[in-house]
């Protein structure tokens, strides 16, 4: 069973699994803009491009990637992942 609820370690949660680049980072950037420094954004994402581009772009915009992990250990490399971003 796939867990779609946010983890207790995040302050805000978005699910961009149905989005494609460049909208994946656009939605992530808009969410980050709503947060205060020190808040954690949890992003549910999948696909090779979003898995490469969203964390890199978050760092390029001055934030910190806390973690990027498969949602389920059985997921393929480009399957659903959880990305935790610290707004700095």
DARA-V475260 format. One record per helix or strand of 3 or more residues. SS is the DSSP state (H for helix, E for strand). FROM is the first residue (numbers start at 0). TO is the last residue. Records with the same first field share a line. If there is no record, write none. Layout:
SS=FROM-TO ; FROM-TO
This chain:
E=11-14 ; 39-44 ; 63-69 ; 80-85
H=22-33 ; 47-59
